Amino acid sequence: MFQSDPSLRVAIAVIALAFMLLEYLIGRLAEHDTHDLKESAASFGVAAVHSLLRTAEAGFVAVPFMLAYRHRVLDINLTTASGLIALFVAVDFVYYWQHRASHRIRWLWATHAVHHSTTKLNLTAAMRLGWTGNISGNFLFFVPLAWLGFHPFAIVATLGLNLAYQFFIHTELSPRLGILEWVLNTPAHHRVHHASNAGCLDRNYGGILIVFDRLFGTFAEAPKTEPLRYGLRGRSASLNPIRIALGEWVLMWRDLRRAAGLREKLATLFGPVAPGQRPPERRAETAGESRPAPITTTEGIMP
């Protein structure tokens, strides 16, 4: 969200690259097909532009947080253990609902689909983040935390730690973690989240914690009778960073132009598209052609 120290960003990038290289080498030694090098290169291209955009947008995003904090209803003391725990749980709780909404609302999925477009799950896939997150309004989910009384920079720092943790769960080279999996979002749980198998769609939204998925009925274990498959259902993968990042927006705009009336246009932008659900047949008939419905994994359209 807000701009961080450039030297810190460089240090984080170097550490991330080191872990990516280590994962790749371990996969090669174990003869485990963990990477598609062309796909990983495309992820680096997407990540480079994403980093530049987040830096440019930092000031814009900061404004609503600071305004909300100026009118806060509480003064939450973050120098105490209770205050820090409250911040950690609150950020993870909001992240769960923001992530869940990003799978259920097409306007938000247009950005999040980018992250689900890889056909290999590895640490390079963790970098494949949409360019249009702030246009979608993802940051707005966290603004109420500032209004409640959490300092904006503390919110951003905690969310940053949350996302840093999630970097390490984008891998297939991790064993099950036993009792920790009842509480934490682990690589095994996140593999299910990225999988395109029918029983895995729209599951395991958690950030660091998996408890909210268990509480709200969105938790799932990996299927025991079939291997996990990754990528967006019904669409071929692209290696073009621009198509990866903006393809869903292009398709959504196409459907918006074809939609008849305000109600259908709003449904095109903000309505849910359940896995396997076809849009109204009238829409295809109005367009004068037969075309495939949006097919999701989890819920999106492949660029």
Secondary structure, 3 states (H helix, E strand, C coil): CCCCCHHHHHHHHHHHHHHHHHHHHHHHHCCCCCCCHHHHHHHHHHHHHHHHHHHHHHHHHHHHHHHHHHCCCCCCCCCCHHHHHHHHHHHHHHHHHHHHHHHHCHHHHHHHHHHHCCCCCCCCHHHCCCCCHHHHCHHHHHHHHHHHCCCHHHHHHHHHHHHHHHHCCCCCCCCCCHHHHHCECCHHHHHHHHECCHHHCCCCCCCCECHHHHHHCCCCCCCCCCCCCECCCCCCCCCCHHHHHHHHHHHHHHHHHHCCHHHHHHHHHHCCCCCCCCCCHHHHHHHCCCCCCCCCCCCCCCC
